[in-house]
């Protein structure tokens, strides 16, 4: 094995962490008889040679040796190597990607293309591996074929032929998943695959296999789903729960059903025979090693692969069908914008007697609400019901989902309050390093503006170190949290103005700002005057915002603020000018400073000056030409801020609305800011471009800020805010007119 490996000039190549001269050792480690050494080697391959999916010259050089490993039956854990090859060769570079490649990316793109060509050229070996004695290899081979082989019709035929004789349930599901991948990669085969999946979904002997077929059908041919997909899936889940554990993963097989389900003919037209009729004689499977053997013994190792495997094992411990959650996630992704069906299915899952299924459903509910708009009252209430469950993972998962919902968590408010009352010791979480933080139920209840969160915040303010997020929670509670002003003020007076001052003072300043607690002006002034050098700029910004929120109640700060505005063109001068205007209303003192801020070299400073000028309203009308000139600036957010300020100082809407609607189409993340302005302008004229844009947003099911593969903690809140602002602008509850 590995003939010629020492002849490769590995030292001349590099991987993610430097010279690639350690790659031969990693390759040999993959063939080791020691499970720990094999796992460490696989971890090294993913961590360095194929780091985050990258393909280096050394990655290309590995490909022939990886193929040697996968075809050698004496090597254990070959399924992991098959998956590694699939990842290395499975990168698709479409025409859009090619058009966006710049000079610095040419070499990387060429490596991807060469890797795809090299692995695809050898993909024929995966045909033999589909019936390998090692179930782990059989598990990885179908997806490798579907992803890499050049002849999808042959792949599809093999998947169908293998299904009736495959004894391992998880591998059978992989065969069905691979068929779905074929359909997605080769759309001309989608109809053929869809017919086969539909047949499996209705006639397969195993409820898990039927669920897998439905999941793939939703991905590649959603029109083929049954109209009653929710009750069908719910029934399959009940069947899967009712299968005795001693039956293993083979599923609930009919007495006369073939052991591998249904293998439709190539033309997808079912005919009488043992491979399509539910009451046919069973087909004897070809001899294959039992599912319990051949997967390789996995040992605990300090590698990333080992940690992930350990976490997966903990998560799936005791599950009769650990793959069911993945099938349901696939089904939900395939159902896409069918929010009603997905909500009904999740509601059924949340009523399951199986706690693990409810944990999965809670997490999937969060994913649904995060990406799609809809009526979620019943679903949220069911998530709230999980808070009282004695299983800590279930209650914790529900808490985290509710924390992200803000106002949408209202149906679970009583459940959140009950959770807090039952466990006061959990109100604040402490960590080995870093400041403490509020627990999820406290934050969720505070974000609802519910007064029942106030005792938890009061307790947090009495701890030696204040929770870092207490100020934000106070902000959501608003006037309800007014009784906390005294404690916030007292704790701020105790803050030592050393290098740790910002971390200790910022939560307190945020809370006082939200409450507009003008009586705390002396304590805030102390912080402003004594801010240390380390993070001092951040601390002064927080103090100035607090003083500005106090308004005339902070008049004792006027001399300090006048001194700070004497450095025009700087960020601190602009912030001080904003605060001075809010406290004193002296436009003559702040206008020159803000005009100078518009000339700053820093876009951020120019934006801040524009926003501050808008707050002056008509008193800053003299700057209208300057603001109008910024409407053509290359920075979109500056254009938006300038357009809004132009309307605020001049009262003219035409230029502002045109600029805002252009920005709306260019960047979805600017929409809340735009809608805020349109709502303040007043009734949007019926039939106008603005009305069309707002109504189009309101009828969209997809959240405006939904992202594939990531999300922000405030995404739902921001999107719900956008919807409310759109409705407000159309109702005409603002102060002006967009005509």
N, C-alpha and C positions, 0 to 999 in steps of 0.2 A: 504493500500500500504506500501511497505518496511517492511513487517513483518520480524523481526529478525535483522534489520539493527543495532540496538543498542547492540546486542549481539556479533557483530564482534569486535575483538580487533584491531581497526584501529590504535590506538596509537603505537602498536608494529610494525606497518609497516611504510614504507617511500615512498615518491614520489620524484619528481625532486627537490623539495624545502624543504625537511625535513619530519617531522612526518606527517602521513596521517590522523591525527585525525580531519581534516577539510573536509574529503571526504563525510561524511553523509550530511553535510550542502550543499555541491555541488550537491549531488544527489537530495536532497529535492528542491534545487533551480531549477533544471530542470523541476520540476512539478509545479512550482509557477504559479500563475495567472498573475504575473507582468512580462511583456515582457522583461524589463531591467534586472530583476533578473534571468530570464531564460537564457538570453544571457551571463550574467556575469558567471553563473554556467557552461555553455558550454565552455566558454573561459577558466575557471579554469580547466575543465577536460582535455582539450587539452594542456593547459600550464603546468600542474603539474602531473596529473594522467596518461596522455598518451603523455608526453612531447616528441616532435619530433619523435613520433611513438614508443617510448619505452613502454614496458610492465613490470610493477612492481607487487609485490604481491597484493597491493591495487587495481591495475587495474583488476586483476583476481577476486578479491572479489566484484568488482562493477558489473560484468557481469550479475548476476541474477537480480539485481535491475534495470539495464538498460533495460532488457527484460520486466520487469513489466511496465516500462514507455511506451515502444513502443506499447504494446497491450491495453493500457488504452485509450479509445477514448476521455476521458475527459482532457487528457494532450495535451496542444498545442505545436506546433513546434516539433512534434515527428520525423519529417524527419531528423532533425539534430542529434537526438539520434540514428536513424537507421544508418546514416553515421558514427557516432562514433563507433558503434558496428562493422560496416564493416571494419573500419580501425583497430580496436583492433584485430579482428579475421582473417583478410585477409592477414597476413604475410605468405609467402611461404618460407620454409627453404628447399632448394633442396639439393641434395647429395654433390654438390660442396661446398655449404655453410657449411654443417655439417663437411666436411673434414678439413675446415680451422678454426674451432672453437678451441680456446685455453682454458686453465683452467679458466682464468678470465672471459670468456664469457659463460661458461657452464650454470650458473644460468639464465642468460638472455635468452639464447636459449631455455632452458626448459620452461621459462615463455611464450615465443612466442608460443611454441608447445601447452602448456596447454590452452592458450587463443584461439588458432585456434580450438582446440578440443571442448572447452566449447561453443564458439559462433556457430560453425558448428552444434553442437548437438541441439541447439535451433533454427536453421535457418528455421525450418518448419513454424514458425509464419509469416515469410515474404510472404508465399503464400497467407495468408489472407489479408495482407497489400497491395497487388497489386491492390485491388479494394477498398481501404479505402476511406472514404469521404474526407479526407484531401489530396489535390493535392501534398502537400509537402512530405507526406508519400509515395504516389504513385510514386513520382519522385525518391525517394531514394531506394525503395524496389527492383526494377529490378536488379540494380547493386549488392545489397546485396545478392540476390538469386544467381546471376551468379558467385559471388565471393566465397560464403560460402556453398551453398547447395551441398550435396554429390551426388545428382542424377541429372546430367545435362540434361538428356533427358526429365525428367519431367519439369525442369525449362524452357527448350526451348519450350516445348509444351504450357506451360502457357503463355510465352511471346507472342507466335503467337495467342493464343486465346484472349488475352487481347487487342492486337493492334486494331482490328476492332471496339471495343466498347469504347476505351479510348478517351474522348473528348478533352483532353488537349494536345496541340501540343508538348510542351516541354516534357511531360511525354511519349508521343509516341516516341520521339527521344531517351529517356532513355531506352525504351524497345528495340529499335534497337541496341543501344550501348551495352546493356546487352547481346544480342545475339552474338555480336562480341566478348565480353569477354568470353562467353562460348566456342566459337570456339578457342580462343587463349589458354585457360586453358585445353581444351580437344580436342586435335588435331584430334582424330578419328571422331569428329563431324564437322570438318572444312568444308568438302565437302557439307554436308547437309545444314549447315548454309549458306555457300556460294551460293548455289542454291536459297535459300529463299531470301537472300539479293539481288541477281541478279534480281529476280522477282520483288521485291520491287523497285529496282533502275529503272526498265523499265516501271512499271505499276502503281506505287503508285499515288494517286490523288494529294498529296501535294508535291510541289517542295522541301520543307524542308525535308520531309520524304525521298524523292528520294536521296537528297544530303546526308542525314544521312546513307542511305543504301550503297551508293558509298564509303563513308568514312570508314565504317566498312569493306566493301568488300576489300578495299585497305589494311586494317590492317591484315585481317585473310585469305583472299583468293585473292591476287592481280591478279592472272591469270584470274579471272572471270571479271575483269574490261573491259568495252567496249573499243575497239580500239580508238574510238574518244572521250575519256574521257574528254579532255579539252573543246571542243565545247559543250559537254553535260553539264558539270558543269557550263560553262559560261552562257548557256541558262537557267539553273535553277536559277542562281543568278539574271538574268534579270527578270525572272518570280517573284522571291521573292521581287524584288524592285517594281514591278508593282502592287503588291497586295495592295489595299487601306487599310490604317491604321484602318478604322472602322471595317474591317472584323476580327480584332483581330488576334490571333495567330493560327487560324484554317487552314490557307493556302488557296490556290485557288482550291476549290474542284470542281470536275466534277459534272454535274447535277445528274448523276446516280451512282456516286462512293460511296462506303461505307465510313462512316465518319472516319474510322480509318485506311484506306489504304487497303492493301492486306494481307490476312493471308493464306499462303500456307499450303497445307496438310503436314502431318508428313513425308510422303515419298518424298516431294518436287516436286511431279509431278502435275502440274496444271490440274484441271479438270473443266468443265463448272459448274458454281454454283455461289452463291452470294459472296463467299469469294475469288474468284480468277479472275473473269472476270470484266473488267473495266466498262461494260455497265449493270451490274447486278443491281437488286433492292437494295436500301440501307438497311443496317442492323440497326435496332433500338438499340441504346446503352442502357445498363442497367442504371438505375437512379444513377447518381453521382453528387455530389455538383459541382456547376460551378467553373471554374478555378479561378475566382476572390476571392472565399471565402476559408476559412480553412487553408490558408498558415500561418496565424499568423501575427500580426502586429509587424513589426520590428522597433525599436526605436533606435535613436542614442545613443550609449554607448561608454565609453572610453576604451573598451576592444579591443584586437587584432581582434577577430571575428567581432566586430562592425565596426572597421576601414576598414577591408577588404570588408565587405558588403557595406559600404559607398562608398569606391573607386569603387567597381563593379557597384554600382548604378549610380555613376557619369559617368563611362565609357560607360554604356549602355543606358544612358538617351536619349530618343527619337528614339532608334533603334526599327524598326518594328520586327526584328528577332535577338535578342541579342545573340542567340545561334549559329548563322551562322558562326561566327569567329571560335568557337571551332570545328565545323564540318569541316571547311576548314583546320584548323591545323591538325586535325586527318587525313584528306585525304592526306595532304602533308607528314605527317609521314609515312603513308602507302605506298605512291608512292616511298619513300625512294630514291634510286639512279636514278630514272627516271628524271634526271635533266632537260631534254628538255621539258617534259610535265609540270613539276612544274614551270619552267621559263615562259612558254607560259601562264599558268593559272594565275600566278602572274602578268604578263604583262596585261592581260585582267582585272584583279582586279584593277590594278593601273590606268586604263582608266575609271573606273566606275564613274558615276556622284555622287555616294554616298561617301561622305567624310569619313565616319566611315569605310566603306569597304576599302578605300584607306589607312587609318591608319593601319588597320589590315594587309593589303598587304605589306606595308612598313616594318612592324615588321617581317612578315614572310619572306620577301626577305632577311633581315639581317640574319635570321636563316638559310636559304638555302645557301647563299654565305659563311657563316661561316663554314658550315660542308661539302660542296661539291664543287668540282672544275667544271668549265664550262665556256662557253662564255656568259658573263653577260652584254655586252655593252648596249644592248637595255634596259634591266631591270634597270641598274644603271642610264641611262638617264631618265627613267620614274620616278625613285625615286627622281632624281634631280629636275624634274618638280614640285614636291610637295613643294619645298622650297618657291615658290612664292605664295602659297595658303594662304588666309587670316586666315584660321583656325590654331591657334598657335600650337595645339597638332600635327597636321599633319606635319607642317614645322619642328617642333622640333624632331619628330620621324625620319623624313628623314635626318636631320642633324646628329643625333646620328649614324644612319646606315652608312652614308657616311664617318664619322669620322673613322670608323673601317676598311674601305676598302683600305686605303693608295693608291697605284698606280691604283687599280681597279676603283677608283672614277673618273678617267680622263674624262669619258663621261659627268660628271656632273660639270666639272670645271667652266664653264661659269655661270652655275646656282648658284654655291657657291659664285663666285665673285660678281654676281649681288645681292645676299643676303647680303653680307658684305657692298656693296656700298649703299644699301637701308637703312641700320640700323647701322650706326657707333656706336651708343650708346650701342649696344649689344656685342661689340667685346670682352669685359672682363666681366665675371660674378663675382659678389661679394656675400659672404655668411655671415650669422650671426656670424659664428666662422670659423677660419681658413683663409688661404691666398686666394686671388682671383685666378681665373683660366680663361684661354682662352675659348671662346665659341666653340661649335662643328664645325661650318663652318670655323672658323679661323684655327683650328687644321686640318680639312680635307684638306683645300687648302694648308696649309704648308706641309702636308705629301705628297702632289703631287709635291712639289718643285716649286710651282707657285708663282711668284714674287708678285702677287696681294695680298698675305698675309702679305707682309712686312710692309705696313702702319699700319696694326692692331698691329703688334708686336712692332713697334716704339711707338705707342700710349700706349701700355701696359708698356713699359719701362719708361714712364713718370709719371706713377701713383705713389702715395706715397708708396704703397706696390706693388712690382713687382709680376706679375702672376707666380705661382709656376711652371707652365709648359712651360714658354717662352723659356727656354734653349733647351728643346727637340724639339720645333717647329723650332728653329734656326738650329738645327742639321739636320733636314729633308730638309731645304731650301739650306743648304750648301753655296756655294759662292754667291748665290743670296742674302743672308742676310748679306753680307760683310759690307754694309753701317751701320749696327747696331753695329759694333764693338766699335765705340766711345762711344755710349750710355751705352753699357754693361760695358766698362772699367770705365766710370765715376760713374755709380751706384755702382760698386764694391768698388771703392775708398771711397764711402760714408757709407759703411756698418760698423756699430759699432760692435766691436768684443766682444760682450757680450753673454749671454746664448742663444739669438735668432739668433746668427750669421749664423749658418748652414742653417736655413730656408730662410734667406734673401740672403745669398751668393751663395748657391748651384745652383739656376737657372742661375745666372750670370756666374758662373764658367763653367757650362755645355755649355752655348752659346759660350763663349770664346774658350773652348776646341774644339767645332765643327768647329769654324772658324779658328783655329790655329793662333789666333791673338797674335803673339809674342810681339807686342808692349805693351801688358798688363802685361808683366812679373813683373814689379815693384809692381803693384797692387796685383797680385797673391802672390808674395813673402810676402807682408805685411800680407795677410791672413794666409799664412803658418806659419809665425813666431809668430803671435798673436792669434792663435786659442785658444779659451777658453777651460776649462776642459769639460764642458757639450757639448757632441757631437763633441768634438775636433778631435777625431780620424776620424770621417766621413768627417769633414771639411778639414783636412790635406790630406786625400785620394783624395778628389775632386781637391784640389790645386795641388797636385803632378801630377794628370792626365793632368791637364791643362798645366803645365810646360813641361811635356813629349810631349804633342801634339805640343808645340811651336818649339821643336827641337833646333838647334843651336841658334835661335833667343833668347833663354832664358839663354844664357851662363852666365849672371850675377848671376844665381841661383846655379852655380856649387859649390861654397864653402858650401852653405847651404845643398845641396844634399850630398856632401861628408861627412858632419857631420852626417847626418841621416843614412847613410849606415854603420856606425860604431857599429850598434846594430844588428848584423847578427842573422838570425833565427826568426826575428819578422816580422809581416805583414808590418809595416811601413818601415822597412829596405828593404824589397823586392820591395815595391812601389817606394821608393826613388831610388833604383838601376835601376829600369825600366826607371824612368825619367832621371837619370844620363846618362844612355846609349844613350837615345834618344837625349839628349842635347850635350854630349861631345864625345860619341863614344869610351869611355875608357873602353874596355872589361876587362883589368886587374883589374880595381877598382871594377867592379860589379860582376865578375865571382865568387869569393869566397863567396860573400854575397848570391848569388842565389843558389850555391851548398849547403850552410848551410840551406837555405830555404827548400830544398828538404828533409831535415831531420826533419822538424818540426812535432810536435805531431798533429797539426791541418791539416786536409785534405785540407781545403780551402787555407791555406798558401802554402802547397805543390803544389797545382794546380797553384797558382799564380807564384810560382818560376819556374815551368815547362814551363808555357807560356812565361815568361820573358826569359828563356834560349833559347827557340825556336827563339825568336826575334834576338838573337845574331848570329844565323846561325852557319856556320863552326867554328867560333871563340870559340864556346862552345863544340867542338867535344869531349873534354875530358870527358864530362858528359854522353856520349852515354851509357856506361854500367849501370850507375845508372838509367837512363831513361828506359832502357830495363828491368831492374829489376822491375820497377813499372807496367809493362804490365800485371803482375799477381796480382795486388792489388785488394782487394775486392770492392773498390769504383769505380764504372763504369766511372764516369766523370774524375777521376784522371787517369784512364787507357787511356782514350781518349786524354786528354791533354798531357800525357807522350808520347803516340804514335806519335802524331803530332810533338811534339818537337824533338823526335828521328829522324824523317825524316828531319826536318829543320836543325839539327846540323850535321847529317851524310850523308844525301842524299840517303839513302837506303830506298826503298819503301816496300819491301816484308813484313817485320815484321809489319810495320805501317798499311798497307792495310789490312792485316789479322786481326789485332786488331780492326781496325775501322769497318770492315764489321761485326765482331762479335757483337760489341756494337750496330751497326745499328739494328740488329735483336732483341737485348735484350731490347732496350729502344727507342721508336720512337722519343722522345724529343731530342735525341742527333743527329738526322739526319742532321740538318742544319750545325752543327759544323763539322760533318764528310764530308758532301758534299763540304763545303768550302775548306777543305784540298784536297780532290780529284780533285776539279776544279783547284787548284793551282799547283797540280802535273803535269797537262797537259793531253794529250789525253789518255783516258782510253782504253786499248787494246780491240778491238772487240772480243767478245766471252769470255772475262774474267768474273770472279765472280763479280767484281765491275761493269762492264757494265750491267750484268744481273740485279743487284740490282737497279741500276739507271734507267734502262728502265722499270722495274716493278713499280717503284715509279711514273714514268711519265704516265703510262697507268692507274693508280689507280684513280677512280673518287672521292673517299673519301679523305678529307684532312688528312694529317698524324697526326695532333694534335687535330682532332675533338673529343669532349667529349660529352657524354650523360649527360644532366643535368647541364652543366656549360661551360664556355668559358673564354678566356682571351682577353683583348683589342687588343693584337698584334697577335692573332692567324692567321688571314688571311694574314697579312704581312709576318709572318714567313713561312707560307706554300708556298706563292708565291715566296719567296726568295729561298726556297728549290727547287722548280721546275726550277727556273732560274739557280741555281747552278748545278743541274743535267744535264741540257742541255749544260751548259758551259763545264762541265767535259767530256761529250761525244763528243763535238765538238773539244776539244783539244785546248782551248785558254789559257791554263795555262803556266807554265814555265818549267815544267819537264816532267817526264814520270813515269807511274805506272808499267812499265815492270820490 
